[in-house]
């Protein structure tokens, strides 16, 4: 794949945005969605990037979303699922992974790792 093609793939991919939720007793957790049929850019280490009120967010989850079923198929602890994501990485840089547009079957396979 040419450098220009790789650059275009990065430009076309969805940059996953973190959602932050307050938990009981005031702690927070962050979450990302990985959606079927969507090339997605995910951070390698969100705990090192995102903060709330100057405090890093230590707990991160990822939701596996199916457009075929129009629902969340599974959720997982973010760092636990990362090794299973490696086979779907199109490219990466120092801080991010570019995940291919996953089929419904691939989303289900990832859900088996949750």
DRENDRENPA-608219 format. One record per residue (C-alpha): residue number from 1; residue in one letter; chain; x, y, z. Coordinates in steps of 0.001 Angstrom, whole numbers, plus 500000, padded with zeros to 6 digits. Each point is the difference from the previous one (the first is absolute). Example, Ala and Ser with C-alpha at 12.3 -4.5 7.8 and 13.67 -1.06 7.14 Angstrom:
{1, "A", "A", {512300, 495500, 507800}},
{2, "S", "A", {501370, 503440, 499340}},
***
This chain:
{1, "X", "A", {500000, 500000, 500000}},
{2, "X", "A", {501443, 503366, 499037}},
{3, "X", "A", {500664, 502730, 502527}},
{4, "X", "A", {497327, 502161, 498344}},
{5, "X", "A", {497425, 497205, 500276}},
{6, "X", "A", {500803, 499501, 503687}},
{7, "X", "A", {499703, 503744, 500627}},
{8, "X", "A", {496600, 500031, 498269}},
{9, "X", "A", {498790, 497119, 502166}},
{10, "X", "A", {500955, 501921, 503143}},
{11, "X", "A", {498191, 503081, 498690}},
{12, "X", "A", {496847, 498010, 499218}},
{13, "X", "A", {499882, 498144, 503317}},
{14, "X", "A", {497808, 500967, 502927}},
{15, "X", "A", {502017, 501453, 502891}},
{16, "X", "A", {498414, 498312, 503015}},
{17, "X", "A", {498880, 502500, 502610}},
{18, "X", "A", {500077, 499069, 503673}},
{19, "X", "A", {496871, 500088, 502087}},
{20, "X", "A", {500562, 500577, 503700}},
{21, "X", "A", {497551, 498774, 502618}},
{22, "X", "A", {499837, 500728, 503693}},
{23, "X", "A", {499836, 496897, 502114}},
{24, "X", "A", {498744, 499519, 503506}},
{25, "X", "A", {502051, 501843, 502623}},
{26, "X", "A", {501245, 502566, 497490}},
{27, "X", "A", {502529, 497993, 498026}},
{28, "X", "A", {499892, 500116, 496202}},
{29, "X", "A", {500420, 497547, 497172}},
{30, "X", "A", {500548, 500547, 496301}},
{31, "X", "A", {498630, 498070, 497054}},
{32, "X", "A", {500406, 499731, 496250}},
{33, "X", "A", {497824, 498360, 497368}},
{34, "X", "A", {501284, 497771, 497229}},
{35, "X", "A", {497278, 499798, 497375}},
{36, "X", "A", {499460, 497428, 497280}},
{37, "X", "A", {500917, 501144, 496464}},
{38, "X", "A", {501871, 503095, 501251}},
{39, "X", "A", {503758, 500507, 499755}},
{40, "X", "A", {500853, 501318, 503452}},
{41, "X", "A", {502969, 501741, 501577}},
{42, "X", "A", {500427, 498957, 503631}},
{43, "X", "A", {502620, 501185, 502480}},
{44, "X", "A", {502545, 497437, 501114}},
{45, "X", "A", {499974, 501299, 503566}},
{46, "X", "A", {497000, 502219, 500778}},
{47, "X", "A", {500964, 500247, 503682}},
{48, "X", "A", {503126, 501929, 498940}},
{49, "X", "A", {498054, 502411, 497767}},
{50, "X", "A", {496700, 500903, 501659}},
{51, "X", "A", {499351, 501691, 503325}},
{52, "X", "A", {497103, 501415, 501986}},
{53, "X", "A", {500778, 502938, 502257}},
{54, "X", "A", {503718, 499261, 499726}},
{55, "X", "A", {499575, 496377, 501048}},
{56, "X", "A", {500688, 497159, 497589}},
{57, "X", "A", {497216, 497534, 499326}},
{58, "X", "A", {501235, 496555, 500919}},
{59, "X", "A", {496945, 497896, 499097}},
{60, "X", "A", {499255, 499639, 496270}},
{61, "X", "A", {497465, 497852, 498173}},
{62, "X", "A", {499204, 499343, 496365}},
{63, "X", "A", {496558, 499262, 498574}},
{64, "X", "A", {499731, 497800, 496918}},
{65, "X", "A", {497127, 501372, 497953}},
{66, "X", "A", {498186, 498151, 497232}},
{67, "X", "A", {498207, 501929, 497289}},
{68, "X", "A", {498556, 496689, 498779}},
{69, "X", "A", {498282, 499388, 503348}},
{70, "X", "A", {499734, 503705, 500850}},
{71, "X", "A", {501317, 499329, 503485}},
{72, "X", "A", {503023, 499643, 502223}},
{73, "X", "A", {501222, 496419, 499632}},
{74, "X", "A", {502423, 500074, 502934}},
{75, "X", "A", {502063, 502236, 502231}},
{76, "X", "A", {503482, 499309, 501244}},
{77, "X", "A", {502707, 501515, 502115}},
{78, "X", "A", {501956, 502024, 497438}},
{79, "X", "A", {503486, 498660, 500657}},
{80, "X", "A", {498766, 496406, 500224}},
{81, "X", "A", {498607, 500150, 496444}},
{82, "X", "A", {503056, 501688, 498442}},
{83, "X", "A", {501939, 496790, 499248}},
{84, "X", "A", {497016, 498609, 498063}},
{85, "X", "A", {499789, 503236, 497981}},
{86, "X", "A", {503565, 499606, 498681}},
{87, "X", "A", {498966, 497794, 497091}},
{88, "X", "A", {497625, 502729, 498771}},
{89, "X", "A", {502546, 502846, 500051}},
{90, "X", "A", {500535, 501560, 496576}},
{91, "X", "A", {502663, 502392, 501248}},
{92, "X", "A", {501217, 501640, 503177}},
{93, "X", "A", {501973, 502963, 501164}},
{94, "X", "A", {501619, 500752, 503328}},
{95, "X", "A", {496689, 500579, 501817}},
{96, "X", "A", {497216, 498535, 497854}},
{97, "X", "A", {498745, 496871, 498299}},
{98, "X", "A", {498121, 500149, 496703}},
{99, "X", "A", {497465, 497157, 500108}},
{100, "X", "A", {498531, 498650, 496763}},
{101, "X", "A", {496273, 500178, 499295}},
{102, "X", "A", {498878, 496842, 501764}},
{103, "X", "A", {497314, 497656, 498719}},
{104, "X", "A", {497197, 498747, 502236}},
{105, "X", "A", {501816, 496669, 500272}},
{106, "X", "A", {503208, 501745, 501104}},
{107, "X", "A", {498103, 502033, 502610}},
{108, "X", "A", {498500, 496748, 501321}},
{109, "X", "A", {503465, 498417, 500069}},
{110, "X", "A", {501338, 502927, 502035}},
{111, "X", "A", {496998, 499705, 502322}},
{112, "X", "A", {501188, 496484, 500789}},
{113, "X", "A", {503114, 501577, 501557}},
{114, "X", "A", {497997, 502121, 502428}},
***
